[in-house]
Amino acid sequence: MHDGPPSDSRAKDYYVTYKDYIKNVASSEIYATWPEATLTANILAIQSITLNRVYTEWYRNKGYDFTITSSTAYDQKWIPGRNIFDNISRIVDNIFTNYISRPNVRQPLFTQYCDGKMVSCPDWMRQWDSKYLGDQGYSAIEILRAFYGNSVYINSSTEISGIPSSWPGYDLTIGATGSKVLQMQQQLNVIADAYPLIPKISQDGIYGEKTANAVKIFQKIFGLPQTGVTDFPTWYKISEIYVGVSRIAEMA
C-alpha cells in the first residue's frame, strides 16, 4: 500500500493484509448506516478493483514497488489507523473471497465508482444512487448490474493465498466428520498453545460437543458470534490465527 499518488516518492509504504485493507477502504468510502445490500455491492466493487490491481500487477509492471495506492485519483481511499465499522467488518469477513466478473473474462472487473454527488461518473457506480437502490429493496447483484450491466456476476476464489486449505463449502457443526473437521481440530489445538482459554480437543475428525465448545470459546476471543459452528468467517479466522501463531512459533 503506497499512501499517496504513485509518483510521490516521499509517500510512506505500508504492508496491509487484504481483508484489513478492504475493511479500511470500505469504512472510508461508504456510510455504515446504508442498507446491507448497498454495503455489500460497494464492498464487492472495492474488492474487484483491488484484485484487478493485484491480478494485473498494474503498478509493479510500471516499475513501482507496491500493489495499490491510497490516492482516489488512481485507486481507493485508505487511511492509516482509521476505525473500522463492525457491520462492514462482518460483511467483509463473509464475502472477502468474492469479486465481480464478466462472462469469459478471467480477471476481476475494474469496478470504478464515484460518490455521484460531488463527482459525476455516468458510466460507473454512483455510491449515493446505490444507496437509494438499496432503500428500494434491490439486492447487491441487482445494484451492481444497474451500473455495470446485466452480464456481471459474483465470482469466487477457491484458493486463498496464505490459507492452508479453503472452506469446505458448508458449515461444520455437531455430527460433521471428515478431513476438514480434522484439519480444523489440528489448527485449534495449535492456536490453544498461544491462547490457553481454548481447551485442547481430540483430533479425531468428529465434530462433537467438545469441539463445538472449543470453537465457541475461539469465537468469543476473536469477536465472532458464539455459535460453536465453524461457518465461513470462523473457518477463515481459525486459518488466519493458525498461520500467525505458527509463524511466531517458527521464529521463536
PADRENSE-405398 format. One record per residue: residue in three letters; y, z, x of N, C-alpha, C in turn. Coordinates in steps of 0.2 Angstrom, whole numbers, plus 5000, padded with zeros to 4 digits. Example, Ala and Ser with C-alpha at 12.3 -4.5 7.8 and 13.67 -1.06 7.14 Angstrom:
2
ALA497250395066497850395062498450395066/SER498950355064499550365068500050395064/
END
This chain:
252
MET499450005004500050005000500650005004/HIS501049955004501749945008502249965003/ASP502650025004503150045000503850015001/GLY503849954999504449914999504249834999/PRO504749794999504649724999504249705005/PRO503849655005503449635011503749625017/SER504349595017504749585023505049645026/ASP505049705023505349765026504949795030/SER504949785037504549815042504649895042/ARG505249915040505349985040505050025035/ALA504849995030504450025024503850065026/LYS503650115023503050155025502450125022/ASP501950125025501250105023500850165021/TYR500450165015500050225013499350195012/TYR498850235013498150225011498050265004/VAL497950224999497850244992497250224989/THR496850264986496150244983496350204977/TYR495950154975496050114970496250144963/LYS495850194961495950224955496650264955/ASP496750294961497450334961498050284961/TYR497950234964498450184964498550154957/ILE498050144953498150114946498450174942/LYS498250234942498550284938499250294940/ASN499450294946500150294948500550244945/VAL500350174946500750124943500750124936/ALA500250144932500250144925500750204923/SER500750254926501150314925501950294926/SER502050244931502650224932502950164928/GLU502450124926502650064922502750074915/ILE502350114912502250114904502350194902/TYR502450194895502550264892501850294890/ALA501750354892501150384890501050394882/THR501650394879501650404872501450344868/TRP501450284871501250224867500550224864/PRO500350184859499750184857499150174862/GLU498550204861498050194866497850124867/ALA497850084862497650014863498149974868/THR498849994867499349964871499249994878/LEU499150054879499050084886498450044889/THR497950044885497350004888497449934890/ALA497849894886497949824888498449824894/ASN498949864894499349864900498949894907/ILE498549934906498149964912497649904914/LEU497349864910496949814911497349754915/ALA497949744913498449694916498549724923/ILE498749784924498849814930498249814935/GLN497649824933497049814937496949744939/SER497049694934496949624936497449604941/ILE498049624941498549604946498249634953/THR498149694953497949724959497249694962/LEU496749684958496149654960496249584962/ASN496749544959496949474961497149484968/ARG497649524970497849534977497349554982/VAL496849594980496349614984495849554985/TYR495649514980495249464980495449404984/THR496149384983496449334987496649344994/GLU496649414995496949435001497649405003/TRP498049404997498649374997499149395003/TYR499249455005499649475010499349465017/ARG498749485017498349485024498349405026/ASN498249365021498249295023498949265026/LYS499449305025500149285027500249325033/GLY499749365036499949405042500149475041/TYR500149495035500349565034499749615034/ASP499849675036499349725037499249775031/PHE499349745025499249785019499049735013/THR498849775008498549735002499049724996/ILE499549764995499949764990500549804991/THR501149784988501749824989501949864983/SER502449904984502749934978503349904975/SER503549844978504149804975503949774969/THR504349784963504249754957504449674957/ALA504749654962504949584963504349544965/TYR503849584968503249544970502549574967/ASP502549644966501949674963502149724957/GLN501949784958502049834953502349894956/LYS502649934951503049994954502550054955/TRP502550074961502150134964502650184967/ILE502550244965503050294968502650354971/PRO502750364978502350414981502450484978/GLY501850514977501850584975502050594967/ARG502050544963502350554957501750584952/ASN501950614947501550644942501150594938/ILE500550614937500050564933499950594926/PHE500050554921499950574914499150584912/ASP499050634909498250654908497950594904/ASN498250564899497950514895497850454898/ILE498350434903498250374907497750384912/SER497650444915497150464920496450454916/ARG496450474910495750474906495550394905/ILE496050354903495950284901495750254908/VAL496050264913495850234920495150254922/ASP494950314921494350334923493750304919/ASN493950274913493450244908493450174909/ILE493950144912493950064912494150034919/PHE494050084924494350054931493950004934/THR493349984931492849934934493049864930/ASN493549864925493649804921494249774924/TYR494349704922494849664923494849604919/ILE495449564919495449514914495249444918/SER494949404914494649344917494849284912/ARG494749224915494749164910494049134911/PRO493749094907493149064907493049024914/ASN492549034917492348984923492848994929/VAL493249054929493649064934493449134937/ARG493249134943492949194946493449254948/GLN494049234950494449284952494849314946/PRO495049384947495449414942496049384940/LEU496249374934496849344932497449384935/PHE497949344937498549374940499049384933/THR498949444930499249454924499949484924/GLN500349434925501049464926501349484920/TYR501849534920502149564914502849584916/CYS503249594911503949624911504049674906/ASP504549714906504749754900504949724894/GLY505149664894505349624888506049644885/LYS506349694888507049714886507549704891/MET507449734897507949724902507749664906/VAL507149634906506949574909506649534904/SER506749464903506449424899505849384903/CYS505349374899504749334903504349304897/PRO504549254894504249224888503449204890/ASP503249194896502549174897502149224900/TRP502449284900502049344902501949394897/MET501549454898501549504893502249544894/ARG502449554888503049594887502849664885/GLN503049714889502749784888502949814881/TRP503649804879503849834873503549794867/ASP503449734868503149694862502349714862/SER502049734867501349754867501349824864/LYS501849864864501949924861501949914853/TYR502349864851502449854844501749824841/LEU501449784845500749764843500249824842/GLY500249864847499849924846500049964840/ASP500649974838500850004832500549974826/GLN500449914826500249874820499449874820/GLY499149904825498449914825498049864829/TYR498349824833498049774837497649814842/SER497049784844496549814849496849784856/ALA496549814861496849794868496749724869/ILE496149694868496049624869496449584865/GLU496549604859497049564854497749564857/ILE497949614860498649624863498649574869/LEU498149574873498149534879498149464877/ARG497749444872497649374870498349344867/ALA498749394864499349374861499849344867/PHE499749374873500149354878499849304883/TYR499249304885498849264890498449214887/GLY498349214880497949154877497249184875/ASN497049144870496449174867495749164871/SER495849134877495249124881495149184886/VAL495649224886495549284891495049334888/TYR494649364893494149414891494149464896/ILE493849524894493749584898493149574902/ASN493249564909492649564913492549634917/SER491949634920491749704923491449694929/SER491549734934491249734941490649774941/THR490049744943489449784943489349824949/GLU489749814954489649844961490349874963/ILE490349934964491049964966490949984974/SER491449964978491449974985491450054986/GLY491050074990491050144992490650194987/ILE490350164982489950204977489250184979/PRO488850244980488150224981487750184977/SER487850194970487550154965487950154959/SER487950094955488350094949488050124943/TRP488450144939488250174932487750134929/PRO487250174926486650144923486750094917/GLY487350104914487550064908487450104902/TYR487250164902487150214897487150284899/ASP487350324894487450394896486750434898/LEU486850474903486250514904486250584901/THR485850604897485850664893485150694893/ILE485050754890484450784890483850744887/GLY483350734891482750694889482750624893/ALA483350614896483350554900482850564907/THR482550514909482150514915482250454919/GLY482050454926482050394930482450404936/SER482550344940482850344946483550364946/LYS483950344941484650364940484750434939/VAL484350464935484350544935484250574941/LEU483750554945483550574951484150574956/GLN484450514956485050504961485550544959/MET485750554953486250604951486150674953/GLN485450694952485250764954485350774961/GLN485150724965485250724973485950734975/GLN486350694972487050694973487450764971/LEU487250794965487450854963487250914968/ASN486650904970486450964975486850954981/VAL487050894984487450894990488150924988/ILE488450904982489050924981489051004980/ALA488451034978488451104977488551144983/ASP488351114989488451144995489151154997/ALA489651114994490351124995490651154989/TYR490351154984490551194978490051234975/PRO489951294977489451344976489351364969/LEU489951354965489851374957489351324954/ILE489251264957488751224954488051244956/PRO487651254951486951284953486551224956/LYS486051234961485651194963485051174958/ILE484851114957484351094952483751054955/SER483251054951482651024954482750944954/GLN482550914959482650844960482050804958/ASP481950804951481350784948481450724944/GLY482050694943482150634939482150654931/ILE482150714929482050734922482750774920/TYR483050744915483750774913483550834908/GLY483450894911483350944907483950994906/GLU483851054903484451094902484751114908/LYS484451134913484751154920485151094923/THR484951034922485350984925485950974920/ALA485850974914486450974909486951024911/ASN486751084912487151144914487551134920/ALA487151104925487551094932488051034931/VAL487950984927488350934925489050964922/LYS488851014917489451044913489851084918/ILE489651114923490051154927490451104932/PHE490051054934490451004938491050974934/GLN490950964928491450934924492050984923/LYS491851044922492351094922492851094928/ILE492451094934492851104940493251044941/PHE493050984939493450924940493850894934/GLY493950934929494350924924494150874919/LEU493450864918493150814913492950854907/PRO492950824902492650854896491950884897/GLN491850944895491250984897490750974892/THR490350914892489850894888489150904890/GLY489150914897488450914900488050844900/VAL488450794898488150724898488550684904/THR488050644907488350604913488550544910/ASP489150534907489450474905489750434910/PHE490050374909490350334914490850374918/PRO491350404916491850444920491450494924/THR491050534922490650584925490250554931/TRP489850504929489450464934489950444941/TYR490450414939490850394945491250454948/LYS491450504945491750564948491150594952/ILE490550604950490050634954489950584961/SER489950524960489850474966490450484970/GLU491050484968491650494972491650564976/ILE491450614973491450684976490950684981/TYR490350654979489750654984489950614990/VAL490250554989490450524995490950565000/GLY491450594996491850635000491550695004/VAL491150735001490850785004490350765009/SER490050705008489550685013489950665020/ARG490550635019490950615025491150675028/ILE491350725025491550785028491050815032/ALA490450815029489850845032489650805039/GLU489750745039489650705044490150715050/MET490750735048491250745053491250815056/ALA490850855053490850925055490450935061/
END
